[in-house]
Amino acid sequence: MTAADWGYGWAFPKRGGLTLGVGGVHRRNPDLRARLDMLLARHGIDPGACRIKGAFLPFGDPRPAPGRGAVLLAGDAAGMVDPLTGEGIAWAMRSGQLAALAAAEALAAGRPHTAFAAYAHALRPLQRELARARLARSLVYHPLLQRRGLDLIARQPGMQRRHMQLLAGEMYYADIPSRLPKLALALMR
């Protein structure tokens, strides 16, 4: 059993402790707290003996209009969270940079109300990338493919490297279609 349906759990060791968590698509995991309690139990931790906090993230659900006029939303507020990995820092930095550039141009032109139009245009490539990630999520978390995919990643260092490149922004979801035939064959084995 995975830590969450259409999601995952994590355990990050730290000096003097451990950070554990669970994330996933909420409509498929209305019981995330129970899922977290199970993950804690697997690590021998009593949920009542530790500090638990959490927040909802727009897990691959970008806003259709992340702002209006002179108001621009970036990062989590704009829904810029990777729908497959839950990673949001790189998306926040990139969308924040695009928002700052659009705002600076609009202010320099003396037309702050035009900032959103420029920002919306600049965000399109990021939104397309998030749409590709949503498609990848539907394959990766599909009940018939998830276990095979996880096993494949565990067995193949090349897959692990590509996943890390994806997380680091060194590879994009747009690069995946060229690898799909090879991936499909590996999943069928």
PyMOL commands that set and color helices and strands:
alter all, ss='L'
color gray80, all
select helices_A, chain A and resi 26-28+32-42+47-49+75-78+89-108+112-140+146-155+157-168+173-188
alter helices_A, ss='H'
color red, helices_A
select strands_A, chain A and resi 7-14+17-24+67-68+71-72
alter strands_A, ss='S'
color yellow, strands_A
deselect
rebuild
show_as cartoon
